[in-house]
Amino acid sequence: MITATTENLPGYLITSHLGIVCGNTVRAKHVGRDIMATLKTIVGGEISGYTEMLQESRNQALDRMITQAKAMGADAVVNVRFTTSQVAQGMSEMLAYGNAVKFGQSGATSPPPVS
C-alpha cells in the first residue's frame, strides 16, 4: 500500500476519495524507562528507551491505518500525518491519519497491486 504525506502521487490519477482513515495506539511509560530518563536529564543525551517506544507506536498506528484503508478497498493513503496527545498521567496516544484513495488510469503508470 502506498502511503504519502503529499496530496497527489506523481504518475497516478486519484479518481476517488474513500474517506479518512486512522490508526492509533496508547502506550504507558515503563518504570524502568522513567528511571533511566531521570538519570539522562542529569548527564544529557538521547533517551533511547523512549525513542524505541515512539518508533514502535508510530509503526503500530501506521499499520492500523493501512489495515483500515485496505478494508475500504483503497489503493493508497495520501496526506498522512501523525499526532500525539496525553491521554492520562503517564499515557500517550499516537495517531496516524490520512485520506484513503482509489487510482484510475493516468496513462503512464498502472496502480500497484494492493497487498
N, CA and C atoms as a LAMMPS dump frame, in Angstrom:
ITEM: TIMESTEP
0
ITEM: NUMBER OF ATOMS
345
ITEM: BOX BOUNDS ff ff ff
-5.0000000000000000e+02 5.0000000000000000e+02
-5.0000000000000000e+02 5.0000000000000000e+02
-5.0000000000000000e+02 5.0000000000000000e+02
ITEM: ATOMS id mol type element x y z
1 1 1 N 0.854 -1.179 0
2 1 2 C 0 0 0
3 1 3 C 0.889 1.227 0
4 2 1 N 0.633 2.134 -0.91
5 2 2 C 1.373 3.383 -0.953
6 2 3 C 0.831 4.318 0.12
7 3 1 N 1.733 4.918 0.893
8 3 2 C 1.366 5.973 1.823
9 3 3 C 2.25 7.165 1.509
10 4 1 N 1.661 8.352 1.568
11 4 2 C 2.423 9.553 1.241
12 4 3 C 1.926 10.733 2.064
13 5 1 N 2.841 11.639 2.353
14 5 2 C 2.459 12.858 3.064
15 5 3 C 1.943 13.928 2.104
16 6 1 N 2.051 13.667 0.804
17 6 2 C 1.568 14.609 -0.203
18 6 3 C 0.122 14.3 -0.562
19 7 1 N -0.551 15.257 -1.215
20 7 2 C -1.945 15.013 -1.59
21 7 3 C -2.087 14.353 -2.953
22 8 1 N -1.041 14.354 -3.758
23 8 2 C -1.034 13.691 -5.06
24 8 3 C 0.193 12.796 -5.163
25 9 1 N 0.106 11.803 -6.055
26 9 2 C 1.234 10.902 -6.296
27 9 3 C 1.622 11.004 -7.766
28 10 1 N 2.844 11.403 -8.067
29 10 2 C 3.267 11.51 -9.461
30 10 3 C 3.071 10.185 -10.206
31 11 1 N 2.45 10.261 -11.39
32 11 2 C 2.235 9.074 -12.198
33 11 3 C 0.931 8.349 -11.917
34 12 1 N 0.181 8.797 -10.936
35 12 2 C -1.088 8.166 -10.587
36 12 3 C -2.207 9.203 -10.636
37 13 1 N -3.361 8.769 -11.072
38 13 2 C -4.539 9.629 -11.114
39 13 3 C -5.489 9.165 -10.019
40 14 1 N -5.699 10.014 -9.033
41 14 2 C -6.632 9.687 -7.956
42 14 3 C -8.034 9.96 -8.484
43 15 1 N -8.852 8.909 -8.539
44 15 2 C -10.194 9.053 -9.094
45 15 3 C -11.274 9.128 -8.032
46 16 1 N -10.987 8.657 -6.821
47 16 2 C -11.989 8.798 -5.763
48 16 3 C -11.336 8.815 -4.393
49 17 1 N -11.951 9.588 -3.539
50 17 2 C -11.55 9.663 -2.138
51 17 3 C -12.537 8.815 -1.354
52 18 1 N -12.042 7.849 -0.612
53 18 2 C -12.904 6.931 0.114
54 18 3 C -13.21 7.401 1.531
55 19 1 N -12.454 8.351 2.008
56 19 2 C -12.677 8.877 3.354
57 19 3 C -11.413 8.889 4.184
58 20 1 N -11.569 9.405 5.369
59 20 2 C -10.448 9.496 6.306
60 20 3 C -10.237 8.137 6.956
61 21 1 N -8.993 7.736 7.051
62 21 2 C -8.629 6.51 7.76
63 21 3 C -7.66 6.881 8.879
64 22 1 N -7.702 6.11 9.943
65 22 2 C -6.788 6.393 11.047
66 22 3 C -6.432 5.111 11.779
67 23 1 N -5.36 5.183 12.494
68 23 2 C -4.916 4.096 13.35
69 23 3 C -4.261 4.711 14.565
70 24 1 N -4.469 4.115 15.715
71 24 2 C -3.86 4.691 16.909
72 24 3 C -3.407 3.608 17.864
73 25 1 N -2.619 4.02 18.805
74 25 2 C -2.193 3.162 19.903
75 25 3 C -1.969 4.061 21.112
76 26 1 N -2.229 3.523 22.275
77 26 2 C -1.996 4.242 23.53
78 26 3 C -0.947 3.461 24.304
79 27 1 N 0.077 4.151 24.725
80 27 2 C 1.177 3.499 25.441
81 27 3 C 1.368 4.156 26.804
82 28 1 N 1.759 3.334 27.766
83 28 2 C 2.093 3.822 29.101
84 28 3 C 3.6 3.783 29.279
85 29 1 N 4.097 4.708 30.061
86 29 2 C 5.527 4.723 30.361
87 29 3 C 5.878 3.533 31.25
88 30 1 N 7.092 3.08 31.106
89 30 2 C 7.622 1.956 31.879
90 30 3 C 8.479 2.523 33.008
91 31 1 N 8.323 1.988 34.2
92 31 2 C 9.06 2.487 35.365
93 31 3 C 10.561 2.481 35.109
94 32 1 N 11.06 1.414 34.512
95 32 2 C 12.494 1.337 34.207
96 32 3 C 12.937 2.441 33.264
97 33 1 N 12.102 2.731 32.263
98 33 2 C 12.43 3.815 31.323
99 33 3 C 12.411 5.161 32.027
100 34 1 N 11.465 5.347 32.962
101 34 2 C 11.394 6.605 33.702
102 34 3 C 12.646 6.833 34.54
103 35 1 N 13.135 5.772 35.163
104 35 2 C 14.348 5.894 35.99
105 35 3 C 15.529 6.287 35.107
106 36 1 N 15.664 5.605 33.966
107 36 2 C 16.767 5.934 33.051
108 36 3 C 16.61 7.346 32.49
109 37 1 N 15.395 7.757 32.19
110 37 2 C 15.159 9.105 31.665
111 37 3 C 15.557 10.159 32.693
112 38 1 N 15.23 9.896 33.964
113 38 2 C 15.601 10.828 35.027
114 38 3 C 17.111 10.951 35.132
115 39 1 N 17.804 9.816 35.033
116 39 2 C 19.267 9.853 35.084
117 39 3 C 19.838 10.598 33.874
118 40 1 N 19.229 10.417 32.702
119 40 2 C 19.713 11.081 31.484
120 40 3 C 19.559 12.593 31.566
121 41 1 N 18.561 13.077 32.318
122 41 2 C 18.398 14.533 32.435
123 41 3 C 19.58 15.159 33.168
124 42 1 N 20.275 14.37 33.951
125 42 2 C 21.441 14.874 34.675
126 42 3 C 22.639 15 33.731
127 43 1 N 22.871 13.979 32.906
128 43 2 C 24.056 13.979 32.043
129 43 3 C 23.749 14.377 30.602
130 44 1 N 22.488 14.39 30.225
131 44 2 C 22.11 14.751 28.863
132 44 3 C 22.215 13.572 27.909
133 45 1 N 21.69 13.752 26.72
134 45 2 C 21.76 12.713 25.7
135 45 3 C 20.399 12.137 25.353
136 46 1 N 20.41 11.268 24.373
137 46 2 C 19.177 10.645 23.9
138 46 3 C 18.653 9.646 24.918
139 47 1 N 17.353 9.618 25.065
140 47 2 C 16.71 8.647 25.939
141 47 3 C 16.197 7.539 25.026
142 48 1 N 17.047 6.549 24.8
143 48 2 C 16.778 5.532 23.783
144 48 3 C 15.536 4.705 24.081
145 49 1 N 15.206 4.488 25.342
146 49 2 C 14.002 3.741 25.684
147 49 3 C 12.748 4.422 25.16
148 50 1 N 12.693 5.738 25.287
149 50 2 C 11.539 6.488 24.779
150 50 3 C 11.568 6.572 23.259
151 51 1 N 12.754 6.683 22.687
152 51 2 C 12.873 6.706 21.227
153 51 3 C 12.319 5.418 20.635
154 52 1 N 12.681 4.285 21.221
155 52 2 C 12.173 2.99 20.756
156 52 3 C 10.664 2.892 20.926
157 53 1 N 10.145 3.358 22.068
158 53 2 C 8.716 3.303 22.336
159 53 3 C 7.943 4.131 21.302
160 54 1 N 8.443 5.306 20.971
161 54 2 C 7.769 6.155 19.99
162 54 3 C 7.825 5.549 18.597
163 55 1 N 8.943 4.936 18.237
164 55 2 C 9.051 4.286 16.924
165 55 3 C 8.06 3.134 16.823
166 56 1 N 7.976 2.32 17.872
167 56 2 C 7.01 1.219 17.893
168 56 3 C 5.577 1.744 17.786
169 57 1 N 5.304 2.83 18.482
170 57 2 C 3.965 3.431 18.447
171 57 3 C 3.621 3.939 17.053
172 58 1 N 4.563 4.621 16.402
173 58 2 C 4.318 5.112 15.035
174 58 3 C 4.052 3.954 14.086
175 59 1 N 4.864 2.905 14.179
176 59 2 C 4.687 1.751 13.292
177 59 3 C 3.332 1.081 13.507
178 60 1 N 2.939 0.918 14.757
179 60 2 C 1.664 0.268 15.05
180 60 3 C 0.491 1.13 14.58
181 61 1 N 0.546 2.428 14.807
182 61 2 C -0.525 3.318 14.356
183 61 3 C -0.614 3.319 12.833
184 62 1 N 0.528 3.347 12.146
185 62 2 C 0.556 3.319 10.681
186 62 3 C -0.016 2.001 10.157
187 63 1 N 0.379 0.885 10.755
188 63 2 C -0.147 -0.426 10.349
189 63 3 C -1.663 -0.488 10.505
190 64 1 N -2.179 0.051 11.586
191 64 2 C -3.625 0.034 11.818
192 64 3 C -4.357 0.928 10.816
193 65 1 N -3.755 2.059 10.465
194 65 2 C -4.349 2.94 9.458
195 65 3 C -4.408 2.234 8.107
196 66 1 N -3.325 1.569 7.726
197 66 2 C -3.261 0.845 6.451
198 66 3 C -4.287 -0.291 6.435
199 67 1 N -4.435 -0.99 7.543
200 67 2 C -5.434 -2.064 7.632
201 67 3 C -6.831 -1.519 7.37
202 68 1 N -7.139 -0.371 7.937
203 68 2 C -8.446 0.243 7.717
204 68 3 C -8.616 0.644 6.253
205 69 1 N -7.566 1.192 5.645
206 69 2 C -7.63 1.601 4.238
207 69 3 C -7.839 0.389 3.329
208 70 1 N -7.156 -0.705 3.604
209 70 2 C -7.327 -1.93 2.81
210 70 3 C -8.755 -2.447 2.91
211 71 1 N -9.325 -2.386 4.117
212 71 2 C -10.704 -2.845 4.311
213 71 3 C -11.694 -2.004 3.501
214 72 1 N -11.335 -0.765 3.211
215 72 2 C -12.191 0.115 2.409
216 72 3 C -11.954 -0.069 0.915
217 73 1 N -10.931 -0.857 0.549
218 73 2 C -10.603 -1.074 -0.853
219 73 3 C -9.713 -0.003 -1.449
220 74 1 N -8.981 0.698 -0.625
221 74 2 C -8.112 1.783 -1.083
222 74 3 C -6.861 1.255 -1.778
223 75 1 N -6.344 2.06 -2.701
224 75 2 C -5.071 1.775 -3.354
225 75 3 C -3.917 2.482 -2.646
226 76 1 N -4.237 3.571 -1.927
227 76 2 C -3.2 4.358 -1.259
228 76 3 C -3.83 5.206 -0.166
229 77 1 N -2.968 5.748 0.682
230 77 2 C -3.388 6.742 1.668
231 77 3 C -2.5 7.961 1.454
232 78 1 N -3.125 9.096 1.194
233 78 2 C -2.39 10.339 0.971
234 78 3 C -2.644 11.303 2.125
235 79 1 N -1.83 12.354 2.176
236 79 2 C -1.901 13.35 3.258
237 79 3 C -1.729 12.7 4.635
238 80 1 N -0.829 11.741 4.739
239 80 2 C -0.618 11.035 6.008
240 80 3 C 0.029 11.983 7.018
241 81 1 N -0.507 11.957 8.218
242 81 2 C 0.007 12.777 9.311
243 81 3 C 0.054 11.938 10.583
244 82 1 N 0.888 12.367 11.526
245 82 2 C 0.972 11.754 12.847
246 82 3 C 0.729 12.844 13.887
247 83 1 N 0.097 12.464 14.96
248 83 2 C -0.062 13.392 16.08
249 83 3 C -0.042 12.591 17.375
250 84 1 N 0.292 13.258 18.454
251 84 2 C 0.306 12.614 19.763
252 84 3 C -0.499 13.452 20.741
253 85 1 N -0.965 12.799 21.774
254 85 2 C -1.659 13.513 22.846
255 85 3 C -1.51 12.722 24.136
256 86 1 N -1.58 13.418 25.241
257 86 2 C -1.518 12.754 26.534
258 86 3 C -2.937 12.346 26.904
259 87 1 N -3.136 11.056 27.153
260 87 2 C -4.452 10.528 27.489
261 87 3 C -4.696 10.627 28.992
262 88 1 N -3.706 10.273 29.761
263 88 2 C -3.753 10.333 31.22
264 88 3 C -2.313 10.477 31.696
265 89 1 N -2.137 10.666 32.988
266 89 2 C -0.793 10.802 33.527
267 89 3 C 0.034 9.57 33.164
268 90 1 N 1.101 9.756 32.406
269 90 2 C 1.983 8.66 32.044
270 90 3 C 1.53 7.857 30.84
271 91 1 N 0.426 8.255 30.173
272 91 2 C -0.07 7.54 28.99
273 91 3 C -0.239 8.516 27.832
274 92 1 N 0.262 8.092 26.669
275 92 2 C 0.161 8.933 25.474
276 92 3 C -0.408 8.138 24.316
277 93 1 N -1.112 8.846 23.445
278 93 2 C -1.672 8.256 22.236
279 93 3 C -0.849 8.696 21.034
280 94 1 N -0.605 7.783 20.121
281 94 2 C -0.009 8.096 18.825
282 94 3 C -1.099 7.825 17.797
283 95 1 N -1.396 8.808 16.964
284 95 2 C -2.442 8.69 15.962
285 95 3 C -1.859 8.949 14.581
286 96 1 N -2.137 8.042 13.643
287 96 2 C -1.783 8.226 12.23
288 96 3 C -3.091 8.371 11.473
289 97 1 N -3.166 9.345 10.564
290 97 2 C -4.391 9.529 9.799
291 97 3 C -4.076 10.06 8.409
292 98 1 N -5.011 9.852 7.5
293 98 2 C -4.842 10.31 6.128
294 98 3 C -6.11 10.065 5.337
295 99 1 N -6.035 10.287 4.024
296 99 2 C -7.171 10.107 3.125
297 99 3 C -6.965 8.856 2.282
298 100 1 N -7.916 7.919 2.377
299 100 2 C -7.874 6.703 1.561
300 100 3 C -8.362 7.054 0.162
301 101 1 N -7.618 6.604 -0.867
302 101 2 C -7.969 6.95 -2.242
303 101 3 C -7.893 5.737 -3.155
304 102 1 N -8.566 5.852 -4.305
305 102 2 C -8.518 4.859 -5.382
306 102 3 C -7.848 5.519 -6.576
307 103 1 N -7.124 4.696 -7.348
308 103 2 C -6.471 5.165 -8.557
309 103 3 C -7.321 4.849 -9.781
310 104 1 N -7.107 5.652 -10.818
311 104 2 C -7.674 5.365 -12.141
312 104 3 C -6.517 5.277 -13.112
313 105 1 N -6.806 5.302 -14.387
314 105 2 C -5.762 5.241 -15.394
315 105 3 C -5.18 6.628 -15.653
316 106 1 N -3.871 6.75 -15.517
317 106 2 C -3.207 8.016 -15.805
318 106 3 C -2.471 7.967 -17.126
319 107 1 N -2.376 6.781 -17.711
320 107 2 C -1.675 6.636 -18.982
321 107 3 C -0.218 6.294 -18.825
322 108 1 N 0.412 6.657 -17.716
323 108 2 C 1.845 6.432 -17.552
324 108 3 C 2.142 5.215 -16.687
325 109 1 N 1.44 5.09 -15.605
326 109 2 C 1.74 4.04 -14.636
327 109 3 C 0.45 3.401 -14.173
328 110 1 N 0.411 2.101 -14.105
329 110 2 C -0.774 1.443 -13.563
330 110 3 C -0.614 1.323 -12.054
331 111 1 N -1.73 1.27 -11.348
332 111 2 C -1.618 1.191 -9.894
333 111 3 C -0.961 -0.095 -9.445
334 112 1 N -0.269 -0.036 -8.325
335 112 2 C 0.377 -1.246 -7.811
336 112 3 C -0.671 -2.184 -7.247
337 113 1 N -0.353 -3.466 -7.159
338 113 2 C -1.306 -4.393 -6.556
339 113 3 C -1.456 -4.09 -5.076
340 114 1 N -2.647 -4.201 -4.566
341 114 2 C -2.901 -3.981 -3.146
342 114 3 C -2.624 -5.294 -2.426
343 115 1 N -1.686 -5.238 -1.489
344 115 2 C -1.32 -6.465 -0.772
345 115 3 C -1.938 -6.501 0.592
